[in-house]
Amino acid sequence: VHEQDPNWSPDGKHVAYFSDEGGEYALHVKTLSNGSTKTIAPGGTGFYAYPRWSPDSEKMAFVDNGRNLYVVNVATSNVTKVATDALYVPGAFRYMFGSWSHDSEWVSYTVITETNFEQAFAFSLSEGKSFPLSDGLSNVSEPVFDPSGKYLYMLASTDAGPVVNWFDQSNQDMRMTQSIYLITLQKELISPLAKENDEETGEVDEEEEEDDSEQALRIDWDGIQNRIISLPMQPGMYGFLSSPSEGELYYTSRMPNARWSDPQSLMKFDLKDREAKEVMKADFFLISSDGKKMLTRNGSSWSIGDTGKKPENGSLGINAIKVKIDPTQEWANIFYEAWRVNRDYFYDPGMHGADWDAMKAKYEVFLSDVTCRSDLYRMMEWMFSELAVGHHRFGSRGDRMANPDRVGVGLLGADYEVSDNRYRFEKIYGGLNWTPDLRSPLTEPGVNVAAGEYLLAVDGVQVTADQNLYSFFENKVDKIVTLTVGTQASGQGSREVKVVPLGNEYALRNRDWVEGNIKKVEEATNGQVAYVYVPNTTTAGHRYFKRYFFPQANKKAIIVDERHNGGGQLADYYIDILKKPYQSHWNFRYGHDLKAPSASIQGPKVMLIDETAGSGGDYLPWMFRKFGLGKLIGKTTWGGLVGILGFPEFIDGGMVMAPNLAFYNEDGFRIENEGIAPDIEVEQWPKEVMAGRDPQLEKAIEVVLEELEQNPPTYPERPEYPVRVRKSE
């Protein structure tokens, strides 16, 4: 049985969680005093998450995988759908919930609109309807009620536009910032941040102060947009808004331009002090229902302490927790859950024509013969292959019966040849040593090892070719190693150098291949044609394109190589730049005239494709052809354009992909299992490739030169300078 998302009721009497004990996920509410459990059918789209109790411990909010938000009355089991996202975003679930009001009669939340922006709302349980808290023109998230009932806090961003459009590769280097805002919920409330003169203290007379904690929440909707004020802090990257008591707001903070992996600070803003103060470093925190205790996480360390203070008792010993399992009893649960994940996440409700109930019956008969986890996952692969879709695979295969430690082997970024029973450096891959990912150990300052020299010893141990070269570098990744090298196999005239081996040479070898191709194209075209390689359609591809396109934007034509492209996002970034038309020229007093757009190539374009390019690597050549940019050369691409956007885990931590993002156009659902065929097919025969040739690139050079001769880009000649002399009277 897979039980997950446990959540204490504020009164401490119940624990709610989701369980598939009955064959489908349901909400379970266990009463701790007598151990009884109430089961509530959620009535949603099959998978559920984030149960959140109301302060009165009588209701809960939760979401499902269909991007719906619900509220359930625990006593009556009545479930109400509150809202649904207009667009789907990545993730197994989306945290739509904001918070409960202090009187348990309102729920704040957000929805994803048709523009991918988040808009905030408040749902009234008594009225059964929602009211907008924001106008949809900014990206608003995490609306959280102040427990006094006077205020609501929320995050808002006005520069989020490119970033929230997560599917577009053009947002790769975009950054968004957020500010924290406060809404006064009643129109008679004075802004808690209103300016005060020197005599005003901002304090309220205790006799006049009213206790609103027990009163029903009233929200005056008329003019609420005018009652939104910004808290006095710089825009940044904020999250986990939480308000345990009136006028106090806790949140995590990163500064603008930080990465999501950068350390965070747990901050507290107090309306009385009107300033934010750091409490401690923390990546996550959770405040107890009574507001007195706080759970925090910093890296992998968890702690509990008083709210707003650094924990005094050190870290929780969660690493000491061990769970004993019987894997054989988990296997049936994993099989049926994997089947349900596909039933409830796969993009086609008709399951590509497969009778999905029949598929379960067809393959569950093998469960009795499963003897190990590999058997289980192999058998599930057979079942999922009935859907005939490319991205269908396991994200992980759960825990292992044995998980041996891996031994890191140091690498020097070199090819070797055997000579005189020694290893000799045949080729040394030079990196950009000022770039960490392209550091080349043998070319770092002061090392100066050259091709043709022998590797004679490692840390004083003699190296001969009758031994495995890599055995000398076990456990030496990122450690200082002393090499003995020299020009003679005998060791005469040798010298010692200190190097720090790498754990992976891929970046060095890939750069050598890319820049080797640039040189080939440069020489074969007399410097007229640019060559740009894009390894995928997400982060690395975006980085490669910027690295190599812009320095070559003065060329007349271009070869774009997307072979082995691993996909990712929609490659609008590449296409938008490649199809830029000529606009004009600009003349300066000194220097050459400037073409606009300056980084653009209007001449012939060709693209190299192959059978290993897929997903976004299918979509990129499809767009290249759609916009008439040029010929495709190589082999038909993989043909996998039903993508994957996140799925729930099994009880063993495994995960199956149920492709849930499919391409279609005026011709219907296409490309999946078809790929993009080239205009000119060229095979990479192993004999030719091993001889150092690249037939596909050679053909691309031939074609682009022919097109360049037939249709060279032309631009206007600089005209004569105008004569504008004022006529005399």
N, C-alpha and C positions, 0 to 999 in steps of 0.2 A: 504494500500500500504506500502510495506517495503522498506524504503530508507536507505542506509548506505554508509559508507566510504566517506564522503564529503571531497573534497580537493580543496583548492584555487589555481587558476592559478597564476603564479608569477607576472603577470601584474595586478592582482587584478580585472580583468574584468569578470571572469567566475568561477563557482563552478562546479566541476565534481563529480558525485556520481553514485552508482549502485541502480537501482530500478526495482521492479517486477511489475510495473504498468500495463504493457501489458500482464501479465500472465507468462512471463519469464524474468529473469534478463537481463537488458541492461544497457549500459553506457549512462548516461544523462549528458549533458553539458548545464548548465543554464547561459545565458547572463544576468548580473545584471542590465545593463542599460535599457533594455526593457522587461525583464522577460521572454523572449523566451527560449525554451528548445529544444536542438537537441538530438535526440535519435540515438545511434549507436549500432547495433547488434554485440556483441563481437565474436560470432561464435565459442565459446569454449565448455566446458563440462558442462555448466549449471549454475555454481555458480562462483562468481568473487570477487576479493579483491585487495586492495592496489593500487589504481590509483595514479600514480606519474607523474606530469607534467614535461615537458622539460623546460629549462630556457627561451626559446623563446615563451612559452605559446601556441605552435602550435601542440604539440604531447604529448602522454601519454604512459606510460608503465603500465601493470597490469598483474595479474596472475589469473588462474582458479583452480578449485578443482582437475583437472587432472594433476596438477603440470606442467603446461605450462606457459611460459612467452610470452607476446605479446607487440607489439608497435602499436599504432593507430595514424594515421594522422587525427586530428579533422576536418580539412577543407574538406578532401576528404572521410572521414569515412573508409579509407582503413586500414585493420587490418593485421599485419604481425606476424606470429608466429616466435619467436626468438629461443626458446630452450624448451626442455622437460627433466625432471628428469628421470634417468634410473630406480631408485628405489623409492618407496613410503615411506614416513616417517610420523610419527604421526602428527595430526593437521588437522583442517578443511582446511587450506591452508598452503603453505610454502612461506615465503618471499624470493623469488629468486633474486629480484632486488637489485642492488648495488647503482648506481647513474647515472645521466646523465652527459655527458661532458659539458663544458662551452658553446660549440658551438651548442649543441643540436643534434649532428650528431653521437654520440656514446652512447651506453648503456653498463654499466658493470653489471655483474650478476654472479650467481653461479648455478651449477647443481649438483645433487647427482649422483655419478657414480655407477658402478656395485659393488664397494667395500664399499659403504655407505659413502665414502669421498666426501667432497665438493670440486669442482674444479672451478676456476674463469676464466671467459671469458670476452671479449669485443666484442660487436656487432656493425658493421659499417652499418649505414642506407644507405649510398651512395653505398656501395659495396654489401649490402644484405647478408653478411656472418659474422661469428664469428671467433675470434682468441683467442687461449688460453693464459691466463695470468700466470697460474701456471701449473706445470707438473703433478698434480694428485697424487704425492707421499707424500704430506702433506695435512692436512685439512684446506682449505682456505675459508674464509668467508668475507663478507662485503667489497668487492672492491669498493673504493670510489675515484673519480677523485678530484684532487686539482683544484680549479677554474682557476688557471693560465694555465692549460694545460700541465704543466711540469711534474707533478707527479701523481702517483696513490697510495693510501694507502690501506692496507688490513690486516686482521688478518690471522695468520697461526699457526697451531699446528702440531708438529711432534710426540706428544705422545697421539694423539686422537684415535688411532686404536681401542682399546677395547671399548671406550666410544661411538663412533659413531655407533657401532653395538648395537643399542638400544634394540633390541629384546632379546639379550642374557642376562640371569640373572647373568652370570659371570662378567658383567661389573658393578655390583652394587656398589662395593667399589673402583672402578677405578676413577681417577681424570685426567682431561686434563688441560693443561695450554696453553696459547696463547701468541704470541709475535706480535707486530705491525711492519709491514714492509712497506717500500717505494720503488716504482719502478720509475726510471727516464725514461720517455717515449721517449725522443730523445737521440740518442747515443752520441751527442756532449756535453750533459750536464755534468758538473762536479757534483759529489755527494755533496749534501748540507751538508753532515756530514763529508766531507773530512777533514783530519787533517790540522791544520794551524800552522805556526811557530809564534814566539813571535811578529813579525812585521806585520803579516797579521791580518786584522780585520774581514775578511769574508764579508765586506760590498761591495756593487756594486756601482760604480760611477753612479750618477743619469743620466748623459748625455749618458752613455753607456747602461743603463738599457732599455730594450725594453718592451713595453706593449703588452703582448700576449693575453690579455683578449678578443680582438675582432678578433683574428686570428683563422683560422680553426685548429682544433687539428690534429697534425701529430704524429703517433706512429711508431717508428722504431722497427719492430718485430725481425729483425736479432740480435741475442745475447741478447734478453730482459731478459732471465733468469740470465745473468751475471750482470744485473743492478738492482738486488733486494738487498736492504740493510735493516738491522734491526735497528729500532730506539733504542736509548740508554735507555732502561728501563727493569726492571725485567719481566720475564714471569709471567703472571697472568691470570685473567678472565676479559676480556674486551668486550665492546659492543657499539653499536650505533655510529660507526665512522661517523664524519661529518666534512667537511672542508668548512667553509664559505668564507675564503679569503686565498690568497697564503701563504703557509708555516704554516698555523694554523690548528691544528687538535684537535677536541673535542671528548671525548669518556667517557664512564663510566668504572669504575674499581673496581674489587675485588681482593684481594690477593690470591695466590695459596692456595688450600685446603679450601677455603671459601665455604659456601653453597649458593645456588642460592637465598635463602631467606635472606642472610646477607645484611646489609646496603652497599650502593655503594657510590662512590665518582665521581662527575663530574670533569674530568681532562681536562687540556689544554696543548698540546705540541706545542712549537713554534720552527721552524727550526732555527730562528735567535739565540734564547737563548740555543737551544739544550737541553732543559730539560722540564720535565713535572711538572705542578703545579696544586694543587687542587683548583678548583673554589668554590665548595660547595658540600654538601651532596645531592645526587639526584639519583633516581632510573631510571629516564627517562628524556629525553630532546628533544626538536625540535627547530631548528633554522629557522627563517623566510627566505623567498626567497632572500631578499636583504642583509641577513647576519647581520642585526642590532639588532634584537630582539630574545629572547630565551624564550621558554615555558619550564618549569621544573616541575617535580613531585618528591616529597619526601614523601614516605608513601602515605597518602591520601590527601596531601596538594599540590595544583597546584599554580604556580606563573608565572608571566611574568615580564621580566626585560631586561636590555641591555645585549647583548651577551658578555659572559665572565665575568659577574659581578653578585654578589648576588642581587636578587630582593630587591628593597627598599620599595615597596608598599604593602608588606604583601601578604597573600594568596588570590586567587580568591574565591569569594563566591559561588562556584558551588553547595554547599549543599542547597543554597536557591532556586535553580531552581526546579520548580514543573511542571510536564506535566500532563495535564488533558486528560484522554482517555475515549473512549466509548468501553468497552470490547467487546460488541456484534458485533461491526463493525470489530474487529480484527479476529474473529473466522474463517471466511471463508478464510482469508489470511493465517492464521496458518495452516488450513487443507490442502490447496493446496501447501503451501511451504513444509510441512511435506511429502506430496506425492512426490514432486520433489526431496527432499533430498534422499529419497529411490531410486527413479529412477536414480539419478546421482552419488550416493555413494555406493549403494549395490554392493557387490563383483561380483555377477552374473548378467550380462546384460540381461539375459533371465528371471530374477526375479523368479527363482525356478519353472519355468513353468507357473506362474500366468500371466494372461493378465492384465498388470498393468493399462492400460487405462480403461479396464472394471472394475477394482477394484475401480478406482476413481468414475466412474459413479454409481457403486453399493452403495457406502457409502456416496456420497455427498448429496443424497436425505435426509439424516438425519439432515443436517445442519439447515433446517428450524425448526426443533424440539429441537435444542440445547437450553437449558435455563440457563446453567451455564458452567463455565470452566471445571468442572469435567465431565459433559456430553460430551464436545468436546473431551477431552483426552481419555475418555472411548471409544467413537466411533472410534477414530483413532487407538486405540489398536485393535479393531475388524478388521480394515482394515489391519493393519500390521501383524496380526496373520495369514493372508493368505499366508505369506512367510514361515511360519513354521521354524523359526530359533531362537535359544535360547537367544542370547544376545540382542534381539530386545526389547528395552524398552526406556523410556524417561529419559534423563539425569536430567531434571528438568521440572516442569510443569508451568513455567512462574510465573508471579506475582499473588498474592492472593487478593481476595476482602477484607479479614481480615487477619492480621498477628499479632496475640497477642504476647506479650512478654512472653518468657519462664522463669519460676522460677527455679533456680538451687537448687537442693536438695543435701545436704551434705551426704556423705557416710563414714562409719568408717572401711570398709573392714572386715566385720564380719557376721556370721550367728547368729540368735537369737532363743531362745525358750521361751515359756511363763511358768512362775512358780510363784505362789502366787500373781497373778495379776501384775507381773512385767516382764520386758524383761530381760532375762539373756543371756550373751554371751555364745553361744554354741561352736563356733569355731572362732578363730581369724586368718586371713590370713596374714602371715608374709611375708613381702616384702624385697627387697634389698634397704634399705633406702638411700644408697648412689647413687641409680639410680632413677632419678626423676619420671620415669614412673612406678616404683615399690615401691613407698613410701607407707608404711602402718601406718596410723595414730596412732593406738593403740600400736604399737611396737617401736615407736620412742624413743630415749633416754630420760629417766626420766618419761615416761608415765607408762609403766609396767602394763597395764591392762591384766588380765588373763582370760582364759575360765573358766566359772563357776561363775564369778562375775556378779552382777546385775548393770544395768544402771538405776540409781535412779532419776537423774535430768539432764536437759540440760539448761545451763545458769540460774540456779536457779529455773526453772520450773519443778515441779514434773512430772515424767513419769510413767504412769500406762498402763497396757496391754489392757484396754478398749478404748484406744486412738490409732490413727494411729501413729506408731513409727516415720515415716518419716516426719510427720507434724512438729516435733520439730526441724527439720534441714532445713526448707525452707530458702532460701537465705543465707546459711551458707557455701557454697563451698569456699574453700581457705581462710576462715576467722577463727580467733581464737575463739574456743568454750570451755566453761568450763563444764566438765562432773562431775557429782557426781556418784561415783561407790563404791561398797562394796560387802562383802561376805554375807550380810544378807539382805533379802527383806525388813525388817523393817527399814533399814537404819542405824542400830546400827554399829558403828565402820567404817562408810563411810569416804571417802576422796575425794578431788577434784583434777582433772588433767586437763591440758589444751591441746587440740588437734586441728589440722587443717584438717577438713574433705575433702574428695576427691569429685570430680564431677563424677567419673567413676571408678568402681571396676574391670573392665574387665581384665586388665593386671594382677592384683593380683590373681584373681580367675583362670585365664588361667595358670599362672605360677604354682599355687598349683596343678592343674590337671596334667600338664606336669611333674612336678617333683615328683608327686605322682605315675605316671606311671613309671618313672625311677626307683623308689624304688620297685614297684611291680616286674618289670623285673629283677632288681638286686637280689631280694630275691628269686624269682622263678627259676633263672638260676644260682644261686650261683656265681653271679658276672661275668658270662662269656659273657653276651649279652648286647649290648648297645641299648638304646631306644632314638630316635630323632624324635621330632615332627616338622612339617613344616606347618604353618598356611596358607601360600600362596606361590607363586613362584615369588615374587618380594621382596620388602625391608624387611618386617617383617620376611618372610621365610628365607631370606638370613641371617638375624641377628640371628634367632633361630638356624639355622644349625651351624653357627660358634660358638654360645654359648654352644651347647650341643654335637655336634659331636666330636670336637677336644679333649675335656677332657675325652672322652670315646674311643678314637682311639686305646687304648691298648686292647680292648675287642676282643674276637674270632669271634663274629657274631653280627648282628645288625637288629633291627626292626625299619623301617622308617614308621612313622604314618602321612599320609596326609589326614586323615578324616577332613571334613569341610574346605578343602583347597579352598581358594578364587581365585586362579589363578594369572595371571599377565604377566610374561615373560616366555620365554622358559627356563625350569629348567636345563639347561646344567651344571650349577654349581654343583648341587647335584649329577647328574649322573656321571660327570667326576671324582668326588672324590670317589664315590661308586665303580666305575669299575677299579680303579687303581690296576694294577697287582703288585705282589711282584717283587722287583728288586734285592736287596742284603741286607747284614748286614754290619755294621761297628763296629769295636772293638776299645775301648778306654783303656788306662792304668787303669782308674778307672771308676766305674759305670757300668751299664748294657750296653750290646751291643745295637746298634741302628738299627732298621729296616728301610729300604728305599723302597718306600716313608714312612716317619715316620708317617704321619697322614693318615693311610689307614687300611682297614679291608678286609682281603681276604677270611674270612669264610662265612658261609651261611647268606643270606639276605632275608628278607620278607618285604612286604609293606602292610600296612593297608589302605583300600580305602572304601569310602561309597558314598551314593547317593547325598550327599550335596557337594561333591568335584567336581569342574568343571572348564572349560576353561583351564588355565595352570594346574589345578588340574586333568584334563583329560589327558593332554599331558605328565605329569610326570609319571603316571603309564604305559602309552603307551611306553615311552622310557625305563622304568624299565623292561618291558617285551621284548621289541625289542632287548635289549642288554643282555638278558638272565641272569639278576641279581638275580632273585628268584621268589617266588610265591607271587601272589596278594591275599589278604584275606579280606573279608568283603562283600560289596554290589557293584553293578554296578554304576559307576560314573555318574554324571549329564548328560554329553553328550552335551557340548556346545563349539565347537571349530571353530566357525566363530567369530572372534574377532572384536573389535571396536577401531578406531584410530582417533576420533575427527570429529566433525560435526558443521556446522554453527548454530547460534541461530535464533529463531523465533523473530518476532516483540515484543513479550511479554517477551523475555528472556528465554523461554523454549527451549528444545532441544530434538530431537529424535535420537536414535541410528539407523544407517543403516549398519549392520555388513559388514565390508569391508576387512576382512583378514581371508582367509579360508585355512585350512589344507588339503593337499592331499598327497598321496604316490603312490606306484606302484599299489595299489588296488583302486585308484580313490579318490574322495572326501569322507572321512569317519569320524567317531567319532561323528560328529554333529547328534543329536537325537538318537545316539546309546550308547555312553559312553564306558567305558572300563569294561568288565566283570571280576569278580574275578576268580581265579583258585579254590578257596575254598569259597563258599558262607556261610556267618554267619550272622544271623539276630540279631539285638539289641532289644530284647523284653523288653518293658517298665518295666515289673515286675522285671526282672533281673537287669536292669540298676538302678531302684529305690532302689533295695536292696544293691547297691554298687558294683555290678559286672560289668565287661566289657567283654562280651563273645567273641568279636572279638579280643581283646588283649590277652585273655586267649588262644584262638586258635593259635594266632601268636606265643606265647611262646611255646606251645606244638609242633608246626611244626618246629620252629627254633632249639629246643633242639633235636628233632629227626634227623634233617639234620646234626646237629653238631656232634651227635654221629656217624652217618654213614659216614660223610665226613669232619672231622676236618681239619682246616688249618695246613699245615706242613711246617716247615722251616729247613734248614740244621743246623746240629750241628756245633758249632765253631770248626774249624780244629786245629790240632797241630800247634804251632808257627813254622815258618820256621827257619832252621839253615843255616846261610849264613856266614861261616867263611872263610876268605881268606887263601888259601893254602900257606904254606911256600915255598920259592924257593928251 
